[in-house]
Amino acid sequence: MVNAIVLMTVKPDLINEIATQLVEIPGVSEVYSVGGRFDLVAILRVPHNEALAEIVTGRFLKIEGITDSETLIAFKAYSKHDLERLFSIGME
């Protein structure tokens, strides 16, 4: 499983429309509108790098209104739930 975060700059008047399109793409688990340098953040969970490449270059960058993107590939996931389970070993 490949997890990735795609940061996108989009035309301001198309943020809602683009976010709605992105979340319908298989492999996209979440889309957030954010403040700062980027406008949208998409979380992708796909089976392999080829699927990631297809979504980002084949689907995302063809959506009118996305003007720039940066893709971050996750090496390891840390979550509050995983850390709680790790540190609670032997504490029960």
KETI-552178 format. One line per 4 residues: number of its first residue (from 1); their letters; for each residue x, y, z of C-alpha. Coordinates in steps of 0.001 Angstrom, whole numbers, plus 500000, padded with zeros to 6 digits. Layout:
# KETI-552178
NUM = A = X:Y:Z  ...
This chain:
# KETI-552178
1 = MVNA = 500000:500000:500000  501278:503447:499053  500079:506470:501003  500642:509925:499570
5 = IVLM = 499737:513515:500263  499138:515776:497278  499324:519518:497899  497576:521600:495238
9 = TVKP = 497236:525207:494212  493956:525838:492428  491999:528760:491034  490189:530238:494067
13 = DLIN = 486735:530262:492503  487014:526530:491695  488103:525156:495101  484758:523528:495978
17 = EIAT = 484180:522148:492489  487684:520677:492241  487542:519183:495751  484269:517472:494848
21 = QLVE = 485816:516028:491677  488939:514826:493500  487109:512980:496268  485222:510914:493662
25 = IPGV = 488447:509480:492206  489176:505909:493398  492254:505938:495618  491535:509385:497048
29 = SEVY = 490497:508878:500657  490168:512504:501785  490374:516042:500419  490828:519127:502598
33 = SVGG = 490680:522813:501781  493495:524525:503667  494980:527938:504297  498547:528805:503420
37 = RFDL = 500649:528251:500332  498338:525511:499001  494581:525454:498562  493729:521740:498656
41 = VAIL = 495316:518658:500195  494377:515181:498996  495232:511990:500881  495746:509018:498575
45 = RVPH = 495865:505336:499526  496692:503155:496530  498082:499638:496017  501298:500604:494178
49 = NEAL = 503330:503485:492724  501896:502999:489250  498397:503701:490584  499710:506805:492337
53 = AEIV = 501326:508059:489136  498138:507442:487166  495998:509376:489633  498353:512343:489989
57 = TGRF = 499478:512745:486385  496585:511088:484594  493676:512466:486601  494607:515353:488928
61 = LKIE = 496694:517384:486523  494021:517134:483842  491414:518814:486041  490922:522377:484877
65 = GITD = 491774:524835:487625  494608:522910:489289  497571:525171:488619  500333:523416:490594
69 = SETL = 500875:520362:492770  503445:518752:495011  503268:515067:495917  504662:513680:499173
73 = IAFK = 505006:509906:499495  504690:508579:503038  507409:506189:504166  505878:505266:507509
77 = AYSK = 502603:506151:509184  502437:507274:512785  499113:507761:514445  497976:508501:517948
81 = HDLE = 496175:505160:518013  499274:503189:516984  501448:504965:519568  498896:504401:522341
85 = RLFS = 498838:500680:521538  502651:500517:521501  503107:502268:524845  500257:500461:526589
89 = IGME = 501906:497035:526263  502053:495474:529713  500091:498314:531288  496778:496462:531470
